[in-house]
Amino acid sequence: MKRVWNSNYAYALLVWLGIFSCGSYASALMDRPRVSKAHAGTEPFATFHLLDRQLSLLGRQSAVLQKTAVSSPQPGNLKPAKPPWRKAARDMGQTVKTIEKLAYRLQRKYRGKPFGRRLFGRLSARAASVQSALSVVRSADSSVRASAAASEVDKCIVALGLQYNAITGGYAALHCAPGEWTCCEPKRQGEASSPDACRWLCTKKAQRCRGFVGLRAAGQK
C-alpha cells in the first residue's frame, strides 16, 4: 500500500509542478515579490494574489490527505473512532471555501463582461467540484475508500489549477507603458486548447479590450 501511495503522490507532484512552471502560481513558490501596496487594491490582480496562496495551501493539504488516507492503520475489520482523513478533508474544505468566495468575488465584479463572467464562473464551478469530492472523503468508512476518494480530490484540484492557470497565465510578465491598461482577451484559435483562456496584453484604451481590463499602469498624469 505504501508503494501505491508513493506512486500516486509522485504523479500528483509532477502535475502540480507542471502547473507551477507556467508562472501563475508565483506566490505559491515564494520566489517572486508580493503585490506592492500601491497596487494592493487593484483587481483582478489583488485577488489573483490571494488565490495563489490558497491554491498553494490546498496543494500541501492534498499531500497530507493522501498520506493520511493511505497510511492510516486498520487492524482487522476495526474502524477508527475518528478517521484521521476526515480532519484533513475538513481542513481542505475550509481552503476550498475561501477559493470559492474569491472566485465568486471576481465573477460578480465582471458580471457585465460575458467573457470574464464565464471565466470566473468556470473557476467557481471547478472549486465546487473539489468541495463535492471532499465530501466523499469525509464520509469514507475505511482507509481503502478514503484513499480512492482522495485520488478523485486530486484530479479535481488539478482541473481547478489548470482553469486558474488558463486565466492568469502570463499576466505577471506584462510591462505596460504608463497609462496603458492590462487586458485579458480570449486566446486566439491555436493559442489554447480551450476558448476559456486569457491572452494578457496592454491597451491604450480600455474600450478596446474584448475581454475585461485590470490594472492601469501608473504614471499617467
C-alpha positions as a printed NumPy array, in Angstrom:
array([[  0.   ,   0.   ,   0.   ],
       [  2.847,   2.344,   0.793],
       [  4.301,   1.756,  -2.659],
       [  0.975,   2.679,  -4.26 ],
       [  0.828,   5.943,  -2.319],
       [  4.358,   6.85 ,  -3.335],
       [  3.43 ,   6.333,  -6.984],
       [  0.232,   8.376,  -6.726],
       [  1.933,  11.129,  -4.806],
       [  4.769,  11.335,  -7.317],
       [  2.258,  11.67 , -10.149],
       [  0.31 ,  14.387,  -8.34 ],
       [  3.526,  16.219,  -7.508],
       [  4.639,  16.193, -11.147],
       [  1.27 ,  17.563, -12.254],
       [  1.425,  20.368,  -9.69 ],
       [  4.983,  21.229, -10.683],
       [  3.854,  21.373, -14.296],
       [  1.174,  23.892, -13.371],
       [  3.55 ,  25.918, -11.208],
       [  6.096,  26.17 , -14.02 ],
       [  3.621,  28.174, -16.106],
       [  4.19 ,  31.138, -13.802],
       [  0.713,  31.74 , -12.396],
       [  1.446,  30.215,  -9.025],
       [  4.172,  32.764,  -8.307],
       [  3.479,  33.373,  -4.667],
       [  2.992,  29.643,  -4.112],
       [  6.655,  29.132,  -4.885],
       [  7.568,  32.109,  -2.687],
       [ 10.271,  33.267,  -5.082],
       [  8.511,  36.287,  -6.542],
       [  7.736,  39.61 ,  -4.826],
       [  4.272,  40.192,  -3.413],
       [  1.833,  42.718,  -4.819],
       [  3.026,  46.204,  -3.939],
       [  0.995,  48.335,  -1.545],
       [  0.333,  50.807,  -4.348],
       [ -1.455,  48.118,  -6.349],
       [ -2.868,  46.07 ,  -3.453],
       [ -6.404,  47.257,  -4.097],
       [ -6.326,  46.739,  -7.862],
       [ -8.404,  43.952,  -9.337],
       [ -8.246,  41.316, -10.537],
       [ -4.575,  41.062,  -9.56 ],
       [ -5.071,  41.507,  -5.816],
       [ -7.48 ,  38.566,  -5.833],
       [ -5.134,  36.554,  -8.061],
       [ -2.512,  37.012,  -5.37 ],
       [ -4.884,  35.673,  -2.703],
       [ -5.852,  32.754,  -4.923],
       [ -2.175,  31.913,  -5.432],
       [ -1.777,  31.492,  -1.692],
       [ -4.912,  29.406,  -1.245],
       [ -4.102,  27.101,  -4.149],
       [ -0.6  ,  26.569,  -2.806],
       [ -2.054,  25.726,   0.614],
       [ -4.57 ,  23.371,  -0.986],
       [ -1.763,  21.508,  -2.76 ],
       [  0.079,  20.96 ,   0.539],
       [ -3.126,  19.885,   2.277],
       [ -3.865,  17.41 ,  -0.511],
       [ -0.493,  15.741,   0.03 ],
       [ -1.331,  15.401,   3.731],
       [ -4.725,  13.916,   2.892],
       [ -3.188,  11.349,   0.55 ],
       [ -0.668,  10.281,   3.146],
       [ -3.243,  10.177,   5.953],
       [ -5.779,   8.157,   3.979],
       [ -3.31 ,   5.549,   2.761],
       [ -1.112,   5.092,   5.816],
       [ -3.892,   5.011,   8.461],
       [ -3.641,   1.694,  10.351],
       [ -6.733,  -0.52 ,  10.127],
       [ -6.128,  -3.717,  12.143],
       [ -8.604,  -6.415,  11.16 ],
       [-12.047,  -5.033,  10.381],
       [-11.974,  -2.385,  13.096],
       [-12.976,   1.108,  12.097],
       [-11.174,   4.028,  13.743],
       [-13.368,   6.069,  16.075],
       [-12.123,   9.28 ,  14.47 ],
       [-10.778,   8.593,  10.981],
       [ -7.803,  10.959,  10.54 ],
       [ -8.637,  11.624,   6.9  ],
       [-11.813,  13.4  ,   7.943],
       [ -9.92 ,  16.197,   9.678],
       [ -7.6  ,  16.534,   6.671],
       [-10.644,  16.752,   4.381],
       [-12.32 ,  19.327,   6.643],
       [ -9.194,  21.493,   6.597],
       [ -9.14 ,  21.319,   2.814],
       [-12.839,  22.151,   2.72 ],
       [-12.168,  25.44 ,   4.512],
       [ -9.473,  26.318,   1.983],
       [-11.744,  25.483,  -0.947],
       [-14.5  ,  27.573,   0.625],
       [-12.144,  30.564,   0.578],
       [-11.261,  29.858,  -3.066],
       [-14.951,  29.71 ,  -3.937],
       [-15.528,  33.095,  -2.299],
       [-12.619,  34.665,  -4.166],
       [-13.779,  33.235,  -7.494],
       [-17.305,  34.489,  -6.828],
       [-15.912,  37.938,  -6.   ],
       [-14.366,  38.171,  -9.456],
       [-17.429,  36.656, -11.1  ],
       [-19.547,  39.429,  -9.59 ],
       [-17.023,  42.132, -10.436],
       [-17.088,  41.182, -14.115],
       [-20.776,  40.25 , -14.298],
       [-21.185,  42.898, -17.015],
       [-18.411,  41.312, -19.106],
       [-19.591,  37.999, -20.607],
       [-16.074,  36.643, -21.116],
       [-14.932,  37.499, -17.587],
       [-18.166,  36.214, -16.055],
       [-17.762,  32.915, -17.92 ],
       [-14.104,  32.505, -16.941],
       [-14.619,  33.102, -13.255],
       [-17.876,  31.168, -13.263],
       [-15.978,  28.155, -14.545],
       [-13.301,  28.665, -11.891],
       [-16.011,  28.718,  -9.238],
       [-17.513,  25.52 , -10.654],
       [-14.123,  23.783, -10.533],
       [-13.775,  24.74 ,  -6.875],
       [-17.271,  23.394,  -6.184],
       [-16.276,  20.06 ,  -7.738],
       [-13.324,  19.83 ,  -5.318],
       [-15.699,  20.507,  -2.44 ],
       [-18.036,  17.768,  -3.653],
       [-15.159,  15.276,  -3.898],
       [-14.066,  16.15 ,  -0.363],
       [-17.499,  15.283,   0.974],
       [-16.969,  11.718,  -0.287],
       [-13.669,  11.543,   1.609],
       [-15.325,  12.729,   4.801],
       [-17.967,  10.015,   4.532],
       [-15.448,   7.222,   3.834],
       [-15.533,   4.489,   6.496],
       [-12.253,   2.786,   5.589],
       [ -8.778,   3.79 ,   4.513],
       [ -9.28 ,   1.98 ,   1.192],
       [-12.344,   4.069,   0.367],
       [-10.731,   7.213,   1.714],
       [ -7.68 ,   6.642,  -0.48 ],
       [ -9.807,   6.151,  -3.603],
       [-11.834,   9.278,  -2.791],
       [ -8.66 ,  11.274,  -2.123],
       [ -7.416,  10.382,  -5.613],
       [-10.592,  11.895,  -7.064],
       [ -9.975,  15.01 ,  -4.989],
       [ -6.518,  15.312,  -6.541],
       [ -7.99 ,  15.098, -10.05 ],
       [-10.448,  17.872,  -9.225],
       [ -7.671,  20.023,  -7.78 ],
       [ -5.606,  19.616, -10.945],
       [ -8.628,  20.682, -13.031],
       [ -9.084,  23.706, -10.759],
       [ -5.416,  24.622, -11.089],
       [ -5.457,  24.313, -14.86 ],
       [ -8.509,  26.559, -15.12 ],
       [ -6.865,  29.143, -12.874],
       [ -3.705,  28.959, -14.943],
       [ -5.724,  29.451, -18.136],
       [ -6.985,  32.729, -16.696],
       [ -3.817,  34.095, -15.114],
       [ -1.008,  32.68 , -17.237],
       [  1.244,  35.488, -18.472],
       [ -0.228,  38.396, -16.538],
       [  2.781,  38.695, -14.224],
       [  5.123,  39.202, -17.197],
       [  3.278,  42.251, -18.577],
       [  5.167,  45.556, -18.673],
       [  2.636,  48.132, -19.815],
       [  3.612,  51.733, -20.542],
       [  2.328,  54.456, -18.207],
       [ -1.389,  54.986, -18.722],
       [ -1.971,  51.698, -20.548],
       [ -4.488,  49.145, -19.317],
       [ -3.832,  45.476, -18.741],
       [ -6.368,  43.49 , -20.71 ],
       [ -7.47 ,  39.855, -20.754],
       [ -8.745,  38.899, -24.197],
       [ -9.883,  35.453, -25.375],
       [ -6.927,  33.494, -26.669],
       [ -6.908,  33.185, -30.42 ],
       [ -7.569,  29.876, -32.085],
       [ -4.417,  27.803, -31.919],
       [ -3.103,  29.585, -28.801],
       [ -5.077,  27.455, -26.366],
       [ -6.838,  24.12 , -26.298],
       [ -9.833,  25.806, -24.674],
       [-11.523,  29.086, -25.65 ],
       [-11.843,  29.912, -21.958],
       [ -8.309,  31.229, -21.558],
       [ -6.756,  34.693, -21.298],
       [ -4.25 ,  36.35 , -23.558],
       [ -2.887,  39.193, -21.428],
       [ -1.839,  42.331, -23.292],
       [ -1.586,  46.101, -22.91 ],
       [ -4.012,  48.539, -24.491],
       [ -4.156,  52.338, -24.533],
       [ -7.957,  52.396, -24.368],
       [ -9.957,  50.176, -22.017],
       [-12.85 ,  50.188, -24.515],
       [-10.701,  48.277, -26.998],
       [-10.328,  45.31 , -24.655],
       [-12.516,  42.477, -25.959],
       [-12.485,  40.684, -22.598],
       [-12.006,  42.586, -19.36 ],
       [ -9.48 ,  45.082, -18.054],
       [ -7.345,  45.028, -14.94 ],
       [ -4.666,  47.345, -13.62 ],
       [ -3.851,  50.633, -15.352],
       [ -0.11 ,  51.309, -15.328],
       [  0.901,  54.19 , -13.103],
       [  2.493,  57.33 , -14.482],
       [ -0.345,  58.891, -16.469],
       [ -0.978,  62.492, -15.441]])
